[in-house]
Amino acid sequence: MRVFTAADFQRNVDACVGVDDAVVFDESNLEVEFIDLGLDSLAVYEVFTRLEEDLAFPIPDEDIDSLKTLGAVLRYVEGRLAETRQAG
């Protein structure tokens, strides 16, 4: 059973924007919007493109548009992974 964590998200951010430029994503900023943490919309889409590859399932654009915080992403991914576990 796979679990998606803040560290998993961080790895994807680091790969897209670079470790030197990346903000640290952890429990202290779960509900802070990405834009307020310095990720512009292009960086967010790049991160989600990597997430799709990492997680092996598509994330529709309308879902990406509604996922504005790390907490929202963690809840969304856990829900999608739960659906996969139930289907399998």
Secondary structure, DSSP 8 states (H G I E B T S, - for coil): -----HHHHHHHHHHHH-TTT----SGGGTTSBGGGGT--HHHHHHHHHHHHHHHTS---HHHHHH--BHHHHHHHHHHHHHHHHHH-
